[in-house]
C-alpha cells in the first residue's frame, strides 16, 4: 500500500479512539453529575501537555523523522482509553484526558509533517484534503459509535472499544509497515533561531491567528454541543447523531476541496469559513429541536471543515526549509494553549450564565475575524 492511504487509515483509527474518548469523557462526567467547570477542566487537560511540548516535539520530528513519534502517540492513546476502562471513575478521566491529548498531539504533528514532505507543491492542497477527509470520517464515526455503545453497554465498555482502535496502528508501526519520511541532513535546513521568529512573516502570523480562532471554535463545539444536547433532552445516541451531522458536513466540504482549489484563493476560503461558522454559533442557543440542530450543525461543519487543508498547505509552503515540524509544533502549541485555558473559562461562564454567552462570544470572534481577513494579507 502507498504511504498516503496507509497514513490516512492509521490516522482514522487513532482519531476514532481520541475523539471518541472526548465524547465519552464528557458524557460520563455528565452522568456523574459533574459541573460545567469540571467538564471544561477535563477538556482543557487534553491540551495541557500539547501546549507545553508541541514545539519540542516538532523539532524532535524534524531531527529523527515521524515513525517513532507516530508509534509512541498511538501507544499513549491506547493506554489513556484503556485506563478509563480499568478504573471507570471521574478521577481516571483526568489521566485519560492528559495522556490521550499528549498521544494524539504526537500523531497529528508526525502525520502532517509526513504528508507535507512526501508531496510536491501542487499535490499538497489535494493530499491535505484527503487527510482532512480521513479526519471527517473519524469525526463522523466516533460520536455515533460512542453514543450507541454508551446507551447499550455503558461508558466503561465504550472506553474498551475505543482502545481496540489503537491496536492496528501500534502493530503496523511496530513492524514498520509504513514507509515514513526521513529528515534531510543538509546544514542549511537545520532549525536556527527562536521559534517565535517564524511569526515575523506577516502571512504566517495572519495564518496562525486564523487557525487559532478556528480551532478554538472546534473546541467550543466539542465542549458545548454535548452539554447543549443534554440540556434540551437529547439522549446520548441523539447527541451522537447531531454531532455526526457536523462530521458529514466536514466530509462533504473536504470532498469538494479539489473544486474549491480551482475556483477560490486560500485566504478567500478562510474568510468565508469564519463568517459561516460565526453565524451558525450565533443561532445555536435558539435551537431546541433535534432536526433543526442537525441542520445547524451541518452548516457549522461546512464552516469549520473547509479551512484546514488550505491552512496546512500555506503553513508548509511559507515556513523555512527544515522547520516544517517546528512550525506544526508551534501551531499545535498555540492551539492547545487556547484549548487548555478556554474550556475552563467556558466552564466557569457556563456554570454562572449558561451556554448562550459562550456561543455568542465565539460567533463574535469568528465573524470579526472573517471581516478582517482579506483574500490575501498584505506583507509589510
N, C-alpha and C positions, 0 to 999 in steps of 0.2 A: 504494500500500500504506500502511496506517495505521502510525504511528510504532512502536507496541509490537511488532508482529510483526517489523518490519524490524530493530529493535534486537536482538531475540532471535536472529534469523538471523545478524546480524553478530557477536554475542557467541559463538554456537556455533562459527562458523568460526574466530574468533580463539582461542577456548579449546581447540579441537582442536589448533591449532598450538602453543599454550603448554603445555597439559598433556601433549600428545604428546611435546614436547621434554623434559619432565621424565622421562618414562618412558624415552625413548631415551637421554638423557644417562646415566641410572642404569645401563641395560643395557650401553651402550657402555663405561662406566667399569668395570663388572664384567668385560666381555670383555677389557679391557686389564689385568686383574689388579690393579685399584686397591684400596686398603684401604677398610675401612668408614669410616675417618676422612675419606679423600678424597671418598668419595661424600657423606658428611654435609656437607663443606665446599661441594661443588658445589650441593647443595640449599639450603644457607644463603645462597649468593650470589644465588639467585633473590629473596631477601627483603631483601638488604642495602640497595639504593637505595630501594626502597619504604619501608623502616623510617625512612630519613633524610628522604625527600622527600614522603611522603604528605600530611601536614598542609598544606604549602605548595602541593601540587597541588590539594588540596581547596579552599583559599582562591582559587587561580587559577581553578578551575572556577566557584566562586561568582561571580567577577567577570566572566568572559568567556563563560560557557556551556560546553557539552560537546562541540560538534562538532570543534573543532580538537584538543583533548586526545585525543579518541577516534581521530582520524586519525593523530596522531603515535604513539600507542600501537600501532596496527596496523602502522605502518611499522617500529617498533622490533622487534616480534615477528618480522616477516618478515626483517629484517636479521640478527637473532640466530640464527634457524634456518638461514638461507642461509649464514652464516659457517661453521657446522659442516659443511655440505656442501662448501664450497670448501676447507676445511682440516680434514679429519677426523682430529683428534688430541686427546689429553687436554687439551692447552693451549687449544685452541679452545673446549672445553666450558666453561672458566671465563668466557670472553667471552659465550658463548651464555647461560649462567645469569644473568649480570648484566643484559644488555640485554633479554632476554625478560622477566625479572622486572620491570624498570622499565616496559617497554611495557605489559604486561598490568595493572599497577597503574593506569596512566592510563585504560585501557579500563574497568576494573572500577569505579573511582570515578565516572567520567563516566556510565557506563550506569546505575548505581544512582541517581545524582542525577537523571538524566533521567526515569527511571520514577517515582521518588518525586514529582517536581514535576508530572508530567503527570497524576497520579492523584489522585482525591479520597480523603478519609479512608477511606471504605467500600470503595473499589476497591483500596487498597494491598495488603492481605494476598493478594488473588487475583492481582493483577498481579505482585507479587514472587514468587508461587508459579509463575506462568508463566515468569518469568525463571529461577527455580531449576530448572524442568523443562528449560529450554534447557541449563543447565549439566549437568544429569544426562545429557542426550542426548550432549553432547560428552565428558563423563567416561566414558560407555559406549563411544563410538566411538574415542577417542584411544588407549587402551592396546591394544585389539584390533587396530586398524589398524596401530599401531606394531609390535606383536609380529609380525603376519603379514608386514609388509614387511621387517622385520629378518631373519626366518627365510628369506625367499625372495630378497631383494635386498641385504641388508646395512644397516648403520647409516647409511652416507652417503646412500643413496637415500631412506631414511626422512626424513632432515632436508630433502631437496629436496621431497618430497611435502608435508611439514608447511608449508614455505614457501608452497606454492601456495594453501593455505587462507587466507592473508592477502591475496591479490590482490584478491578481490571487495570486502572491506571497504575497502581503500585506494581502489579505483576509486569505490565508492559514495559515500564521504565526500569524495573529490576533486570529484565533480560535485554535491555537496550534495543527494544523493537522499534524505537522511534529515532531515526537519524536526525540529530539536532545540529543547529549551527554552532560552530566553534569560533571564538573571537579571533580577530586579526591581531597580529603581534607587532605591527609597524609602530615606530616611535611616534609618528605624527598623530596616531589615533589613540594615544593614551590620554585618559582624562587629565585635565590640568585646570587649576584654579578652583575657587569656591563654587559650590553647586548653584548658589544664587546668581552667579554670572550668567547662567542660562536665561534668566529673566530680563537681562539688559536689552535683548532684542524686543522691539515693540510688538511684532506679530506673535512671538512666542508668549510674551506676557499677556496679551489680549486673549490668546488661546487658553492659557491657564485659567484666567478669570472666568471665561465662559464654561470651561469644563467643570470648574468647581461649582458654579451655580447649578449646572445641570445635574451634577452628581448629588448635591445636597437635595435637589428635587427628587431624585430617585430614593434617597434615604427617607425623606418625608413620606413618600408613597409607601415604602416598605414598613415604616413605623406606624403610620396613622390609618391606613386603609383597613388593616385587620381590626383595629380598635373601633373605627367608624362603623364597619360592618357589624361588629358585635353590638355596638350601641343601638343600631337600628333593627336588631333582632335577627340577623342572619346566622345560620349555622356555620360550622367550620367548613363543610363542603360548599356551601353557597359563597362563603368568603373566598375559597379557593377558585370557584368558577369566575367570580368577579375579577380576581387577580389574573386568571387565565385569559380573560378578555384583553387585559392590558398587554399580556405577553403575546397574544395573537396579533395585536396591532404592531408591536415592535418587530415581529417576524415579517409581517406584510410590508412595512415600510423599508426594511432592510433588504427584502427580496426585490424591491423596486429600485434599489440603490444604483445598479448599472444605468438605468434610465435617468435617475437624478444626476449622476455624474456627468452625463452628456448635456444636460439642459440647465443645470444650476451650478453656480460657483459655491465652493465650500462655505464661505462666510455667509452667503445667502441662505444656505440650508440651516446654519446655526441660528441666524436671526429669526427665520420663520418658526423654527422649532421652539425657541424660547417664548415667542408670542403665543403659539398654540397651547403649549404646556401651561403657561400662566393663566390663560383664560379658563382652562379646564380646572385648575386648582381653585379658582375663584368660585366655581359653581358647585363644588363637591358638598359644602355644608347644606345646600338646599336640596340635595338628592337623597331620598329615603326609600326608594323602591329599587329592588334588585335589577330590574330590566333597565331602568334609567341609569343606574350606577354602572352597569356593564357598558352601556353606550359611552358614558363619560370616560370610563377607564380605557376604552378603545381609543378615543380621541387623545387622551393623555399619553397613551402608549405610542401613538404616531409622533407626538411632540418630543418625547424623551428618547424614542428609539432611533430617530434619523441621524443625530449628530455624531455618534460615536465613530463610525468608520472614517468620516471626513476629518474629525479632530485628530485621530490617531495617525492618519496619513500626513497631515500638516505637521504634527509633532515630530514624526520620524524624519521628515524631509527638512525641517528647519533647524534641528539641533546639530551640533558639531559631530564630525566623524568620531567614532569610538565612545560617544557619550549617550547613545540611544537608551541603553539600560538605565543609566543615571537619570536621564530626563523622564523616563517612565516611572522611576522610583520617586522623583520629585513630584510628579503628577499624583502618584498614589499617596505620598505624604500629605500634600495639600488637601486632597480629597478626604483622607482618613482623619486629618486634624479636624476638619469640619464635622465628619461623622462621629468623632469622639465627643465633641462639645455640643453639637446641635441637638442630638436626641435627648440629652439630659435637660437642655433648655426647653425643648419641646415637651418633655415630660412634666417639667415644672409648670409651664404655661397651660398644658392640657389639664393638669390636676387642678389648677386655680380657675381657669376660664373656659375649659373645653377645647375641642379641636378646631373650631372655626377660625380663631385668630392665627393658628398655625398655617392652615390652608391659605388664608388671605395674605399673610406675610410672604409666603412662598410665591404666591401669584404676583405680588408687588415686585419682588426681586427679578422674577422671570420676565415679566413684561417690561420692567425698567431696563434689564439687560438687553432685551431684544430691541428696544427703542434706541439704545446707544450703540448697537452693533451695526456697522455698515457692511456693504458687500465685501470690503477688504479694508482692514485698518491701515491708516497712513503711517509710514515709517518716519521717524524724526531724526 
